[in-house]
Amino acid sequence: MSDLFKDEPAQAPKEQHIDWYNAFAVEKLGMPARWRWFKLEVKNHGKPSMFVSVTGAVCDAKIERGKRKGQDNWKLRDKATEAELAIRVEELDAFKLEWQARTGKCVRCQGDGKVMWSVSVSDGVKYRDCEKCHGTGNATKAVAA
């Protein structure tokens, strides 16, 4: 008899996941794909709609010495590409659904079919099938959220 409840770790997703704040800001601001955020601030100010302030720039410079060698040197970022954008949560949700319609991939697992299930020091990261698309990665199989 096979053990149906045995925890077999699913394979890790093959692609790097999308940073939604970055993708939205690059598209909205018309910045090059190398543009990345370096500061996120959640703001509300008593209004019913929460938003996130995203500040970023293009940074090609790397730290050359020390324990942070090889990391981005944000002090030398391209000031001409520095920009700030306020993103409402509703706008970001709409952007994700638009991305899903455009690519045909499930927005929850981003087309991998796997989502993170748990993390532990001894076992590492465990994945399971995406509950929205049932592990297919396809938006057409995704159930309405």
N, C-alpha and C positions, 0 to 999 in steps of 0.2 A: 504494500500500500504506500502510495506516495504521500509525502508530508506536505499538505496544502498550505500550512501556516508557517512553514520554514522561512525565516528572514534571509532571503538571498539579496545581496546588494545589487541594485540596478546599476548599469553602466552610467558614468558621468556624462552629461551633455557634451557634445563635440565642439560646439561653437561657444564663443564668449557671449555672454548675455548683453543685451542692449541697456545702456544707461539712458533711461527715458528722458530725464531732465536734459541731458546733453543733446540727444537726438532732436528733441523739440526745439531747444534754443538754437541749434545750428540751422534748422529749417526755417524757423521764424525770423531769425536775424539775418539769414543769408550769408552765414559765415562759412569759411572752408571747413572741410571734414576734420582737420587737425585741431580745430577750436575745442577746448575743454573747459568745464567749469572748475573753479578753485574755491568758490565760496557759495554755500547754500544757507539761506536764512528763512525760516518759517515765520510768516507774519499773518496777523489777523486784524489787529487794531479795532476790535469790537464789531467788525462787520460779519455778516452771516457766511460769507464765502472766504475760506482760508486760501492763502496763496503762498508760493515759495519764490523768494527772490534769488535768482541764479546769476552769478557774476563769473565771467570767464574770459579767456584770451587764448591766443596761439602761443605755445611755449616750446621752442625747439632746443633751448639751452639746457645742458645737463650739469649737475654738480660734479666737479672733477676730482675732489679729494675728500677724505674723511669717511665717517661711517655711513653717510648718505650718498656716497659716490654712485653716479649713474642715474640718480633720481632727477626729476625736473627741477630746474632752478627758476622758480616763479619770480624772483627778483629781476630776472633778465627777460621777462615775457615781452611780447610784442604789444606795446601800449596802443598802437593804432587799431588792433583788433579787440581790445578790451571793451566789453559791453556788459550791461546788466539788464535782465529781463524778469518781469514779474509774471509768474505762471499760476493761474488759478487751477485748482484741483480738477474742476470740471473740464477745462481746456485740455489738460493732460490726459484725462480719461477719453475724451473725444479723439485726441491724437492717437492713442493706443488702438481704438476701434478702427480708425481710418487706416492705420498701419496694417491691421489684421485684414481689412478688406483689400488693401493694395497688394499684400504679399501672399495672402491665402494661408498664412501660418497662424496657429493658435497664439493669442496674445499672452496667455498665462505662462506657457512653457517656451514661448518664442520659437516654436517649430521643432523643438528637440524631443517632445513627447515625455520628458522627465522633469520633475520638479524636486527641489531639495526637501527631504523628509525629516532628517535629524542630523545633528552634529555632535560628536563626542571626541574626547581626547584619545580614548583607546581605539575606537572604531573608525574615526574620521567622519567624512560626510557620506550620508546615505541618501539615495534618490528613490523615487517611486514614480509610477505612471501618473501623468497629469490627469486630474479628475475632470477637467473641463473638456478635453478632447479625447479622453480615454486612451492616452498614450500614442495617438496617431501623429500628433503635431499639426494636423490640418484644421483650419478654421471651420470648414464645412461640417466637421464632426463635432465641433465644440458646442456645448450646451449653453443656452442663454444664461448669463450670470445673474 
